[in-house]
C-alpha cells in the first residue's frame, strides 16, 4: 500500500509513497541542539543494517548514516510497516563516537523531530481530553483553520489528519499526557508547513550522548492513502488492532470480571471494610458464578496481597496461596487477573529496602508513607528509576509462580517526582526541568515495563487505569497494553452537589447503581472507536437484576468495553440465564464486532440512541437500541418506539432480544423495530447459530 524512499536530505529526509496513486508525502529531517549548536540532520549516506519480520505480521527496517556536517554524529532510523496497511511507525536514534551533550541554549527543549505539509482540510484529533461531565478521558476532533496556520499557533494532537483531492495523510506521535499539557506539539506555519517539535521534558540539559549512550526518540506514525478521512480512520483502527503492538493478546475481546464493585458496596452500602470480601470462600463462589455467565478473565482487585512491593499472596485470606483459585479457573478455561499499585512499596517490604533511593521525592523531601487500601503503609516509588526493572521482575515472577496473566495497574499519576538521582535529571538541572522530564518519561517507562513482561510472558495483558485525571492517556501505552478507561464516572463534587445533602450509605460517585444512568456515562467515550478500538478501553458494566437493567448493561459492554462487575452472588436465576445467553451469542460474533467501527445515532440518555457494529465483509455483528427517557421525575411514562435501518448488509441468521423485531429490506440491510415502556435496551445479533 505504501513504500518508503530514503533521501537523507534536510528538506526531504524520506518520502512516503502511496502505491495506488504514486503520490508522495515528504518528511523533512530532524534537528538537535548539541554542545550549544543547533544541528540539522543531513546524511552523507544511508545503509540498510537490519531487517526482520515481527510477531504481529509487520516488518522492521533499520537504516543508519553519518551526518554530513558532523561526521562524529550518526542517526539510526527504524521503520515498522505492514504490507496491507498504510500506517508506518518510525523513530530515530542520535549516536556519537565521542561524548557530547544535549543542550538548551534558550532554556527550553530544542528538538525538531520533523516537518511535513498539511494538505487541504486539516483536523486535530485529541485522545486525552478529560471531560469532568463524564469524569473520563474522551476523544475529540477539531478543525485546524487557516487562521491558526497564519497565526503560527501550535496544537497538541497527538494526531493530525489532512485531506486534499481524495488523498489523506496522517501524522501522530506516541506519548501520553492530559490535554492541553503538551510535551510535544504540532507548530503551524502560514505556508501550511507543520513542525513536530519538543515542548518540554524530552531531555534534560547536559544529557550525554556518546559511544555507550544514544538519544532515542519516541515512536511516531505516518500514513497516506487514497480516499477521505473515513478511509484513513478505518486503516488506522486496523493498524491499532493488528500492528501497533507486538502483544496482540491485549487486543482480544475477552470478557472481564472485577471484584472491586462489590468491595465498594461492602464499604459504602453495608458499612464493612473494603477487604471484608477478600477471602477464598467469596472468590471461590464468585468464580463459579462468573463462569456461569460467561466470564473469561477473573480479576481479583486490591487486598489479595500481604504487602505492596513484594506482592506475595496474603495467606490469611488465601491459605492455598491462590493455587486452588488458579486450578478452578484453569478447569473453567478462565484467566487469573490481579490488581497492583506499581508505585507502592510497603514499609517492611524487601522491595523498599532494595530501592530506598528510588522513592519519589519532591523539592528534596521524600513523600510520607500512606496505607494502601487497608494494608500496610507504603512509600510512593519512582517508576522512572531502576525500581522499574525490579517491579517488572515481580510481575514476571507472579506469572510463573501462580499463573497471573492479567495485571491491572492503578493509581499512577503523571506528576510528582523531581529527585536528582533517578533517570529524569541530575543536580545540574532545575527542579522544574527534573519534574518535566519525569512526566515526559513516565508513559515511556510504563510501556517498557509492559514490553519486558510480555516478551517473557506472551499471554500476559497489562492495563493502565486512567479513570482519573492527570494520568498518561495517549498512544504510547496502547503500543503495548490497554486502558482501564472509566470507573464509576463523576463524583458528587464534580456536579457541585451541596455537602449538606445527606446521602446515607452512598459512594462518592453519582453513578453507582443498577439502571440506565451509569450506562449514559460509560457509553459517552465510545466515540474513540472511530480511531481507537473500544476493546482497548476496558469499562465495567453492572450485572445486577432486574432484566431491564441487565439488557442495558449487556448491550453496552458488547460494543467493545467488555467489563462486568457488581454483586454476582445476588443475581437471580433468571438474571444468570439472561447474562449467559446474551454473552454466549456475543462470543459467536465478537471478532467481527471488534473489527467493525461503531456507527451511532442519537446521544447517550435519549430514546434515539442506537449503535451498529457490523463487519461489512461478513455481515456479522450487533445492533443495540437504548431507551432512557420516560418522564422522570414528574411525567407519567409513555411507551416509545424506535426503528433503525442498518448501514451495512447483514447476515440473516439473527437473534433479537425481548421487545424487538428484525426484518430485512431488499438490499439485505436489517430493519430493527423496538417498543419500550421503560428504560432498557434491545439487542440484535447477526450471523449467529441459534442452535449452539
C-alpha positions as CSV (number, residue, x, y, z in Angstrom):
1,X,0.0,0.0,0.0
2,X,2.9,2.4,0.8
3,X,6.6,2.4,0.4
4,X,9.4,4.4,1.9
5,X,12.1,6.1,-0.2
6,X,15.1,7.2,1.8
7,X,16.7,10.6,0.7
8,X,18.7,11.7,3.8
9,X,18.4,15.3,2.8
10,X,17.3,18.2,5.1
11,X,14.1,19.1,3.3
12,X,13.3,15.6,2.1
13,X,14.7,13.1,4.7
14,X,12.4,10.4,3.4
15,X,9.3,10.0,1.3
16,X,6.1,8.1,2.0
17,X,4.6,6.9,-1.3
18,X,1.1,5.8,-1.9
19,X,1.5,2.9,-4.3
20,X,-2.1,3.2,-5.7
21,X,-1.8,6.8,-6.8
22,X,2.0,7.1,-7.0
23,X,1.8,10.3,-4.9
24,X,4.5,11.0,-2.4
25,X,4.5,12.7,1.0
26,X,7.9,14.1,2.1
27,X,9.1,14.1,5.7
28,X,11.8,16.6,6.5
29,X,14.9,15.9,8.6
30,X,15.2,16.3,12.4
31,X,17.5,18.8,14.2
32,X,19.1,18.6,17.6
33,X,21.0,21.0,19.8
34,X,24.4,19.5,20.7
35,X,27.0,21.4,22.7
36,X,25.2,24.7,22.1
37,X,24.8,24.3,18.3
38,X,21.6,23.5,16.5
39,X,22.5,20.7,14.1
40,X,20.1,19.9,11.2
41,X,20.4,16.3,10.1
42,X,21.6,15.7,6.6
43,X,23.2,12.3,6.0
44,X,26.3,11.7,4.0
45,X,24.9,8.3,3.1
46,X,22.4,5.7,4.3
47,X,23.0,2.0,4.8
48,X,20.4,-0.7,5.5
49,X,21.7,-2.5,8.5
50,X,18.9,-4.9,9.5
51,X,15.5,-6.2,8.5
52,X,13.3,-8.6,10.4
53,X,9.7,-9.9,10.5
54,X,7.8,-9.1,13.7
55,X,5.5,-11.3,15.7
56,X,2.4,-9.2,14.7
57,X,3.0,-9.7,11.0
58,X,4.7,-6.4,10.3
59,X,8.3,-5.9,9.3
60,X,11.1,-3.8,10.8
61,X,13.8,-2.0,8.8
62,X,16.9,-0.3,10.4
63,X,19.0,2.2,8.4
64,X,21.9,4.3,9.5
65,X,24.1,7.1,8.2
66,X,26.6,9.7,9.4
67,X,25.8,13.4,9.4
68,X,27.4,15.3,6.5
69,X,28.2,18.3,8.7
70,X,29.3,16.5,11.8
71,X,30.7,13.0,10.9
72,X,31.2,12.0,14.5
73,X,27.4,12.0,14.8
74,X,25.1,9.5,13.1
75,X,21.4,8.8,13.0
76,X,19.7,5.4,13.0
77,X,16.2,5.2,11.6
78,X,13.8,2.4,12.5
79,X,10.7,1.8,10.4
80,X,7.9,-0.7,11.1
81,X,5.3,-1.3,8.4
82,X,2.8,-3.9,7.2
83,X,2.2,-4.6,3.6
84,X,-1.6,-4.4,3.9
85,X,-1.8,-1.2,5.9
86,X,-0.7,2.4,5.0
87,X,0.3,3.4,8.6
88,X,4.0,3.1,9.5
89,X,5.8,3.6,12.8
90,X,9.2,5.2,12.9
91,X,11.8,6.5,15.4
92,X,15.3,7.9,15.3
93,X,18.4,7.4,17.4
94,X,21.1,10.0,17.6
95,X,24.5,8.5,18.2
96,X,28.0,9.8,18.6
97,X,31.5,8.2,18.5
98,X,32.7,10.8,21.1
99,X,31.0,12.2,24.2
100,X,28.9,15.3,23.8
101,X,25.9,16.9,25.5
102,X,22.3,17.8,24.5
103,X,21.9,21.5,25.4
104,X,19.1,24.1,25.8
105,X,20.7,27.5,24.8
106,X,17.4,29.3,25.2
107,X,16.3,27.4,28.3
108,X,13.8,25.1,26.5
109,X,13.8,21.8,24.6
110,X,15.5,22.2,21.2
111,X,14.5,19.2,19.1
112,X,12.7,19.5,15.8
113,X,11.6,15.9,15.1
114,X,10.5,16.5,11.5
115,X,8.3,18.7,9.4
116,X,5.5,17.9,6.9
117,X,2.9,19.8,4.8
118,X,-0.8,19.9,5.8
119,X,-2.8,19.2,2.7
120,X,-6.2,20.8,2.1
121,X,-8.6,20.5,5.1
122,X,-6.8,19.6,8.3
123,X,-8.1,18.2,11.6
124,X,-6.5,17.8,15.1
125,X,-7.5,14.5,16.8
126,X,-7.2,14.6,20.6
127,X,-7.2,11.4,22.7
128,X,-6.6,12.8,26.1
129,X,-9.2,15.5,26.9
130,X,-10.5,14.8,30.4
131,X,-14.2,15.7,30.5
132,X,-15.4,16.2,34.1
133,X,-19.1,16.0,33.0
134,X,-18.5,12.2,32.5
135,X,-15.3,12.1,34.5
136,X,-13.4,10.3,31.8
137,X,-10.9,10.8,29.0
138,X,-12.6,11.4,25.7
139,X,-11.8,11.7,22.0
140,X,-12.4,15.0,20.3
141,X,-11.8,16.1,16.7
142,X,-11.2,19.8,15.9
143,X,-10.8,21.5,12.6
144,X,-7.5,23.3,12.2
145,X,-8.4,26.6,10.5
146,X,-6.3,28.6,8.1
147,X,-6.2,31.4,10.6
148,X,-4.3,29.1,13.0
149,X,-1.6,28.5,10.4
150,X,-1.4,32.2,9.7
151,X,-1.1,33.0,13.4
152,X,1.7,30.4,13.8
153,X,-0.2,28.6,16.6
154,X,0.6,25.2,17.8
155,X,-1.8,22.2,18.6
156,X,-1.2,19.3,20.8
157,X,-2.8,16.4,18.9
158,X,-1.4,13.7,19.2
159,X,-2.8,13.2,15.7
160,X,-3.2,15.4,12.7
161,X,-5.1,14.4,9.6
162,X,-5.4,16.3,6.3
163,X,-7.2,15.6,3.1
164,X,-6.9,17.0,-0.5
165,X,-8.1,15.7,-3.8
166,X,-9.0,12.2,-2.5
167,X,-5.7,11.8,-0.7
168,X,-5.5,11.7,3.1
169,X,-2.4,11.9,5.3
170,X,-2.0,11.1,8.9
171,X,0.8,12.1,11.4
172,X,0.8,11.1,15.1
173,X,3.2,10.7,18.0
174,X,3.2,8.1,20.7
175,X,3.2,9.7,24.1
176,X,0.6,10.4,26.8
177,X,-0.5,13.4,28.8
178,X,-3.7,15.1,29.6
179,X,-4.7,17.8,27.1
180,X,-3.5,20.6,27.0
181,X,-0.4,19.7,28.9
182,X,1.8,19.2,25.8
183,X,5.3,17.6,25.8
184,X,5.3,17.6,22.0
185,X,3.3,19.8,19.6
186,X,2.5,20.5,16.0
187,X,3.8,24.0,15.3
188,X,1.8,25.5,12.4
189,X,3.2,27.9,9.8
190,X,1.5,30.3,7.4
191,X,2.7,28.3,4.4
192,X,0.9,25.2,5.9
193,X,4.1,23.5,6.9
194,X,3.9,21.8,10.3
195,X,6.9,21.2,12.6
196,X,6.6,18.4,15.1
197,X,8.8,19.6,18.0
198,X,9.7,19.0,21.6
199,X,7.9,21.3,24.1
200,X,9.3,20.3,27.5
201,X,10.8,17.3,29.3
202,X,12.0,15.4,26.2
203,X,15.5,15.5,27.6
204,X,17.4,17.3,30.3
205,X,20.2,19.9,29.9
206,X,23.5,18.1,29.8
207,X,22.2,14.7,28.8
208,X,25.2,12.8,27.5
209,X,25.4,11.2,24.1
210,X,28.4,9.0,23.3
211,X,29.8,5.6,22.4
212,X,27.6,3.9,25.1
213,X,24.5,6.2,25.2
214,X,22.3,7.3,22.3
215,X,19.3,9.5,22.3
216,X,16.3,7.5,21.2
217,X,13.2,9.4,20.2
218,X,9.7,8.3,20.9
219,X,7.8,6.4,18.2
220,X,5.9,8.4,15.5
221,X,3.3,7.3,13.0
222,X,2.7,8.4,9.4
223,X,0.3,7.3,6.8
224,X,-1.0,8.2,3.3
225,X,-3.9,6.6,1.5
226,X,-6.3,7.2,-1.4
227,X,-9.7,8.2,0.0
228,X,-11.1,10.5,2.6
229,X,-10.7,10.7,6.4
230,X,-13.2,7.9,6.9
231,X,-11.0,5.6,4.8
232,X,-7.9,6.6,6.8
233,X,-9.7,6.1,10.1
234,X,-10.6,2.5,9.1
235,X,-7.0,1.8,8.2
236,X,-5.8,3.3,11.5
237,X,-8.2,1.1,13.5
238,X,-6.8,-1.9,11.7
239,X,-3.3,-0.7,12.5
240,X,-4.0,-0.3,16.2
241,X,-5.7,-3.7,16.4
242,X,-3.1,-5.7,14.4
243,X,0.2,-3.8,14.1
244,X,0.7,-1.1,16.7
245,X,1.6,-3.6,19.5
246,X,3.7,-6.7,19.4
247,X,1.4,-8.1,22.2
248,X,-1.8,-8.8,20.4
249,X,-3.2,-10.7,23.4
250,X,-4.2,-7.2,24.7
251,X,-6.4,-6.8,21.5
252,X,-8.5,-9.9,22.0
253,X,-12.2,-9.3,23.1
254,X,-12.2,-11.3,26.3
255,X,-15.0,-10.8,28.9
256,X,-13.6,-9.4,32.2
257,X,-15.0,-9.5,35.7
258,X,-13.5,-7.4,38.5
259,X,-14.3,-7.8,42.2
260,X,-14.0,-4.1,43.0
261,X,-17.6,-3.0,42.7
262,X,-18.7,-5.4,45.4
263,X,-15.8,-4.3,47.6
264,X,-17.1,-0.8,47.3
265,X,-20.6,-1.8,48.1
266,X,-19.3,-3.5,51.2
267,X,-17.7,-0.3,52.3
268,X,-20.4,2.2,51.4
269,X,-23.6,0.3,51.4
270,X,-23.1,-2.4,54.1
271,X,-20.7,-0.4,56.4
272,X,-18.0,-3.1,56.2
273,X,-14.4,-2.8,55.1
274,X,-13.1,-2.8,51.5
275,X,-11.3,-6.1,52.2
276,X,-14.1,-7.9,54.1
277,X,-15.0,-10.0,51.0
278,X,-11.3,-10.6,50.0
279,X,-11.1,-14.3,51.0
280,X,-11.0,-17.7,49.5
281,X,-14.6,-18.6,50.1
282,X,-16.1,-15.5,48.5
283,X,-13.7,-15.7,45.5
284,X,-14.3,-19.4,45.0
285,X,-18.1,-18.8,44.9
286,X,-17.7,-15.7,42.6
287,X,-15.6,-17.8,40.1
288,X,-18.4,-20.3,39.8
289,X,-21.0,-17.6,39.1
290,X,-18.6,-15.7,36.8
291,X,-18.1,-18.9,34.8
292,X,-21.9,-19.5,34.7
293,X,-22.5,-16.2,32.9
294,X,-19.5,-16.5,30.5
295,X,-16.6,-14.5,32.1
296,X,-13.2,-15.4,30.8
297,X,-10.8,-13.2,32.9
298,X,-11.5,-13.1,36.6
299,X,-9.7,-10.1,38.2
300,X,-9.2,-10.0,42.0
301,X,-8.8,-6.4,42.9
302,X,-7.0,-4.8,45.9
303,X,-6.4,-6.9,49.0
304,X,-5.2,-10.2,47.7
305,X,-1.6,-9.4,48.7
306,X,0.2,-9.3,52.0
307,X,2.0,-6.1,51.3
308,X,2.8,-3.9,48.3
309,X,6.2,-4.1,46.7
310,X,6.8,-7.8,47.5
311,X,3.4,-8.8,46.1
312,X,3.1,-12.1,47.9
313,X,-0.3,-13.7,48.3
314,X,-1.9,-12.9,51.7
315,X,-2.1,-16.4,53.2
316,X,-4.5,-15.3,55.9
317,X,-7.0,-14.6,53.2
318,X,-5.9,-17.3,50.8
319,X,-4.3,-20.2,52.7
320,X,-3.8,-22.0,49.4
321,X,-1.6,-19.1,48.2
322,X,-4.0,-18.8,45.2
323,X,-3.3,-22.3,43.9
324,X,-6.8,-23.6,44.3
325,X,-8.2,-20.4,42.8
326,X,-5.9,-20.8,39.8
327,X,-6.8,-24.5,39.5
328,X,-10.5,-23.8,39.4
329,X,-10.0,-21.0,36.8
330,X,-7.9,-23.4,34.7
331,X,-10.7,-26.0,34.9
332,X,-13.2,-23.4,33.6
333,X,-10.8,-22.2,30.9
334,X,-10.6,-18.8,32.6
335,X,-7.6,-16.5,33.3
336,X,-6.4,-15.0,36.6
337,X,-6.0,-11.3,36.9
338,X,-4.7,-9.3,39.9
339,X,-4.6,-5.6,41.0
340,X,-1.4,-3.7,41.5
341,X,-0.3,-0.2,42.6
342,X,3.0,-0.1,40.7
343,X,4.4,2.9,42.5
344,X,3.8,1.5,46.1
345,X,6.3,-0.4,48.3
346,X,5.3,-1.3,51.8
347,X,7.5,-0.1,54.7
348,X,8.6,-3.6,55.7
349,X,9.0,-4.9,52.1
350,X,12.2,-6.2,50.6
351,X,11.4,-4.1,47.6
352,X,11.6,-0.8,49.5
353,X,14.8,-1.9,51.3
354,X,16.4,-2.7,47.9
355,X,15.1,0.6,46.4
356,X,15.3,3.0,49.3
357,X,17.0,5.6,47.0
358,X,14.3,5.2,44.3
359,X,11.4,6.6,46.4
360,X,9.6,9.6,44.9
361,X,10.7,12.9,46.3
362,X,9.7,16.5,45.6
363,X,11.8,19.5,46.2
364,X,14.2,17.5,48.3
365,X,11.6,15.8,50.5
366,X,10.6,12.2,50.3
367,X,6.9,11.6,50.4
368,X,5.3,10.3,53.6
369,X,4.1,6.7,53.8
370,X,0.4,6.0,53.5
371,X,-1.8,3.0,53.8
372,X,-2.8,1.3,50.6
373,X,-6.5,0.1,50.8
374,X,-6.4,-1.1,54.4
375,X,-3.0,-2.7,54.1
376,X,0.4,-1.7,55.4
377,X,1.7,1.8,54.9
378,X,3.7,2.2,51.7
379,X,6.2,4.6,50.2
380,X,5.5,6.1,46.7
381,X,8.2,4.8,44.3
382,X,9.6,6.5,41.2
383,X,8.9,4.4,38.1
384,X,11.5,6.5,36.2
385,X,14.3,4.8,38.1
386,X,16.0,1.4,38.5
387,X,12.9,0.4,40.5
388,X,11.0,-0.1,37.3
389,X,13.1,-3.1,36.4
390,X,12.5,-4.7,39.8
391,X,8.8,-4.1,39.5
392,X,8.7,-5.8,36.1
393,X,10.6,-8.8,37.5
394,X,7.9,-9.1,40.3
395,X,5.2,-9.4,37.6
396,X,7.2,-12.0,35.7
397,X,7.6,-14.0,38.9
398,X,3.9,-13.9,39.6
399,X,3.1,-15.1,36.1
400,X,5.5,-18.0,36.6
401,X,4.6,-18.9,40.2
402,X,0.8,-18.6,40.3
403,X,-0.1,-18.1,36.6
404,X,-1.3,-14.5,36.6
405,X,-1.9,-13.4,33.1
406,X,-3.8,-10.1,33.6
407,X,-2.3,-7.2,35.5
408,X,-4.4,-4.2,36.4
409,X,-2.2,-1.2,37.2
410,X,-3.9,1.5,39.3
411,X,-3.1,5.0,40.9
412,X,-0.3,6.1,38.6
413,X,-0.4,9.9,38.4
414,X,1.8,11.6,35.9
415,X,3.4,14.1,38.2
416,X,5.2,14.2,41.5
417,X,8.9,13.4,41.3
418,X,11.9,15.8,40.8
419,X,14.6,13.7,42.5
420,X,18.1,14.4,41.1
421,X,19.3,10.8,41.4
422,X,16.8,9.0,39.2
423,X,16.6,8.8,35.4
424,X,15.0,12.2,34.8
425,X,17.7,14.7,35.5
426,X,20.5,15.4,37.9
427,X,21.8,18.1,40.3
428,X,22.7,20.4,37.4
429,X,19.0,20.6,36.3
430,X,16.4,22.8,37.9
431,X,13.6,21.3,39.9
432,X,11.1,22.2,37.2
433,X,13.2,20.5,34.5
434,X,13.5,17.3,36.5
435,X,9.8,17.3,37.1
436,X,9.0,17.8,33.4
437,X,11.4,15.1,32.4
438,X,9.7,12.7,34.9
439,X,6.3,13.5,33.4
440,X,7.6,13.0,29.9
441,X,9.4,9.8,30.7
442,X,6.7,8.1,32.8
443,X,4.5,6.8,29.9
444,X,7.6,5.6,28.1
445,X,8.9,3.7,31.2
446,X,5.4,2.2,31.8
447,X,5.4,1.0,28.2
448,X,8.9,-0.5,28.5
449,X,7.8,-2.5,31.6
450,X,4.9,-3.9,29.7
451,X,7.2,-4.8,26.8
452,X,9.6,-6.6,29.1
453,X,6.8,-8.6,30.8
454,X,5.0,-9.6,27.7
455,X,8.2,-10.5,25.9
456,X,8.8,-13.2,28.6
457,X,5.1,-13.9,29.2
458,X,3.4,-13.7,25.8
459,X,-0.1,-14.5,27.2
460,X,0.0,-11.5,29.6
461,X,-2.2,-8.5,29.4
462,X,-1.5,-5.3,31.3
463,X,-4.0,-2.5,31.6
464,X,-3.4,1.0,32.9
465,X,-6.1,2.7,35.0
466,X,-6.8,6.1,33.6
467,X,-10.1,6.6,35.4
468,X,-8.9,9.8,37.0
469,X,-7.3,12.9,35.5
470,X,-3.6,13.7,35.2
471,X,-2.8,10.2,34.0
472,X,-0.8,9.0,31.0
473,X,-3.5,8.8,28.4
474,X,-2.2,8.6,24.9
475,X,-0.8,6.3,22.2
476,X,2.4,5.2,23.9
477,X,0.9,2.8,26.4
478,X,-1.5,1.4,23.8
479,X,1.5,0.3,21.8
480,X,2.0,-2.4,24.5
481,X,-1.2,-2.7,26.7
482,X,-4.7,-1.4,27.1
483,X,-6.5,1.2,29.2
484,X,-9.0,0.8,32.1
485,X,-10.9,3.8,30.9
486,X,-13.8,4.6,33.3
487,X,-14.7,3.6,36.8
488,X,-18.0,5.0,38.1
489,X,-17.9,8.3,36.3
490,X,-18.4,11.6,38.1
491,X,-18.2,12.2,41.9
492,X,-20.7,14.3,43.8
493,X,-18.1,17.0,43.9
494,X,-17.9,17.1,40.1
495,X,-21.6,18.3,40.0
496,X,-21.3,20.8,42.8
497,X,-23.9,19.0,44.9
498,X,-24.2,20.5,48.4
499,X,-22.2,18.9,51.1
500,X,-25.3,19.4,53.3
501,X,-27.2,16.8,51.3
502,X,-27.4,13.6,53.5
503,X,-26.9,10.6,51.2
504,X,-26.8,7.7,53.5
505,X,-24.7,4.7,52.7
506,X,-23.6,6.2,49.4
507,X,-20.4,6.0,47.5
508,X,-18.9,9.3,46.5
509,X,-19.7,8.5,42.9
510,X,-23.0,9.5,41.4
511,X,-23.4,6.6,39.0
512,X,-23.0,3.6,41.2
513,X,-26.4,1.8,41.0
514,X,-28.2,-0.5,38.6
515,X,-30.4,1.2,36.0
516,X,-29.9,3.4,32.9
517,X,-27.9,6.4,34.2
518,X,-24.5,4.7,34.6
519,X,-24.7,3.5,31.1
520,X,-25.1,7.0,29.7
521,X,-21.8,7.9,31.3
522,X,-19.9,4.8,30.3
523,X,-21.1,4.9,26.7
524,X,-20.1,8.5,26.2
525,X,-16.4,7.8,25.3
526,X,-17.4,5.2,22.7
527,X,-16.6,7.9,20.1
528,X,-13.0,6.8,20.5
529,X,-13.9,3.8,18.3
530,X,-13.5,5.8,15.1
531,X,-9.7,5.7,15.7
532,X,-9.1,3.6,18.8
533,X,-11.0,0.3,19.0
534,X,-13.1,0.1,22.2
535,X,-11.7,-3.3,23.0
536,X,-8.7,-1.3,24.3
537,X,-10.9,0.8,26.7
538,X,-12.0,-1.6,29.4
539,X,-15.1,-0.3,31.3
540,X,-17.2,-2.4,33.7
541,X,-21.0,-2.5,33.5
542,X,-23.2,-3.8,36.3
543,X,-24.5,-7.3,36.2
544,X,-27.3,-6.7,38.7
545,X,-31.0,-7.5,38.2
546,X,-33.7,-6.6,37.0
547,X,-33.6,-7.8,33.4
548,X,-34.2,-4.3,32.0
549,X,-31.1,-3.0,33.7
550,X,-29.2,-6.2,32.6
551,X,-30.1,-5.6,29.0
552,X,-28.8,-2.0,29.2
553,X,-25.5,-3.2,30.6
554,X,-25.1,-6.2,28.3
555,X,-25.9,-4.1,25.3
556,X,-23.4,-1.5,26.4
557,X,-20.4,-3.8,27.2
558,X,-20.7,-5.9,24.0
559,X,-19.9,-2.7,22.0
560,X,-16.3,-3.3,23.0
561,X,-15.6,-2.3,26.5
562,X,-16.2,-5.9,27.7
563,X,-16.2,-5.5,31.5
564,X,-18.7,-6.7,34.2
565,X,-18.8,-6.1,37.9
566,X,-21.4,-6.0,40.7
567,X,-22.8,-8.5,43.2
568,X,-22.6,-11.7,41.2
569,X,-23.8,-13.9,44.1
570,X,-27.0,-11.9,44.4
571,X,-28.1,-12.4,40.8
572,X,-31.4,-14.2,40.3
573,X,-31.5,-17.5,38.4
574,X,-33.3,-15.6,35.6
575,X,-30.6,-13.0,35.7
576,X,-27.8,-15.6,35.4
577,X,-29.6,-17.2,32.4
578,X,-30.1,-13.9,30.6
579,X,-26.4,-12.9,31.0
580,X,-25.2,-16.3,30.0
581,X,-27.5,-16.4,26.9
582,X,-26.6,-12.9,25.6
583,X,-22.8,-13.3,26.3
584,X,-22.7,-16.7,24.6
585,X,-24.3,-15.2,21.5
586,X,-21.8,-12.3,21.7
587,X,-18.9,-14.7,21.6
588,X,-20.1,-16.1,18.3
589,X,-19.6,-12.7,16.6
590,X,-17.3,-10.8,18.9
591,X,-14.3,-10.9,16.4
592,X,-16.5,-9.2,13.8
593,X,-17.8,-6.7,16.4
594,X,-14.2,-5.9,17.4
595,X,-13.2,-5.4,13.8
596,X,-16.2,-3.1,12.9
597,X,-16.3,0.6,13.6
598,X,-19.2,1.9,15.7
599,X,-21.9,3.8,14.0
600,X,-24.1,5.8,16.4
601,X,-27.3,7.7,16.0
602,X,-28.7,9.7,18.9
603,X,-27.0,10.6,22.1
604,X,-26.5,8.7,25.4
605,X,-29.6,9.2,27.6
606,X,-32.0,9.8,24.7
607,X,-34.6,7.5,23.2
608,X,-33.0,7.6,19.8
609,X,-29.6,6.1,20.9
610,X,-28.7,3.3,18.5
611,X,-25.4,1.6,17.8
612,X,-24.4,-0.6,14.9
613,X,-21.2,-2.7,14.7
614,X,-21.5,-4.8,11.6
615,X,-18.4,-6.2,9.8
616,X,-19.1,-5.2,6.2
617,X,-17.0,-8.2,4.9
618,X,-19.3,-10.8,6.6
619,X,-22.5,-9.0,7.7
620,X,-21.9,-10.3,11.2
621,X,-22.2,-8.2,14.3
622,X,-24.7,-6.4,16.5
623,X,-27.1,-3.6,16.7
624,X,-28.2,-2.2,20.1
625,X,-31.0,0.4,20.7
626,X,-31.4,2.1,24.1
627,X,-34.4,3.8,25.6
628,X,-33.9,6.1,28.6
629,X,-36.4,8.9,28.7
630,X,-39.7,8.2,30.4
631,X,-40.8,11.4,32.1
632,X,-38.8,11.2,35.3
633,X,-39.3,12.6,37.8
634,X,-42.7,14.2,37.1
635,X,-44.2,12.8,34.0
636,X,-46.2,9.6,33.5
637,X,-44.2,7.1,31.5
638,X,-45.4,6.7,27.9
639,X,-44.4,3.9,25.6
640,X,-41.9,4.7,22.8
641,X,-40.9,3.1,19.6
642,X,-37.6,3.0,17.7
643,X,-36.8,1.9,14.2
644,X,-33.4,1.7,12.7
645,X,-32.1,0.6,9.3
646,X,-28.5,-0.7,9.2
647,X,-25.9,0.9,7.1
648,X,-24.3,-2.5,6.2
649,X,-25.9,-5.6,4.7
650,X,-26.3,-8.2,7.4
651,X,-26.1,-12.0,7.8
652,X,-29.8,-13.1,8.1
653,X,-29.1,-15.6,10.9
654,X,-30.3,-13.2,13.6
655,X,-31.4,-13.2,17.2
656,X,-33.2,-10.3,18.8
657,X,-34.0,-9.7,22.5
658,X,-37.4,-9.0,24.1
659,X,-39.2,-6.0,22.7
660,X,-37.6,-6.1,19.3
661,X,-38.2,-7.4,15.8
662,X,-35.8,-7.7,12.8
663,X,-36.8,-7.6,9.2
664,X,-34.7,-7.2,6.0
665,X,-35.0,-4.8,3.2
666,X,-34.5,-5.6,-0.5
667,X,-30.8,-4.6,-0.3
668,X,-30.1,-7.0,2.6
669,X,-30.0,-4.4,5.3
670,X,-31.5,-5.1,8.7
671,X,-34.6,-3.1,9.9
672,X,-34.7,-3.2,13.7
673,X,-38.0,-2.2,15.3
674,X,-38.3,-1.9,19.1
675,X,-41.1,-1.0,21.5
676,X,-40.2,0.2,25.0
677,X,-42.3,1.0,28.0
678,X,-39.5,1.6,30.5
679,X,-35.7,2.2,30.4
680,X,-34.0,-0.8,28.8
681,X,-32.2,-1.9,25.6
682,X,-32.9,-4.1,22.6
683,X,-30.1,-6.2,21.3
684,X,-29.9,-7.8,17.8
685,X,-27.1,-10.2,16.8
686,X,-26.4,-11.1,13.2
687,X,-24.5,-14.1,11.9
688,X,-25.1,-16.4,14.9
689,X,-26.1,-20.0,15.2
690,X,-29.3,-20.1,17.3
691,X,-28.9,-23.9,17.9
692,X,-25.5,-23.7,19.5
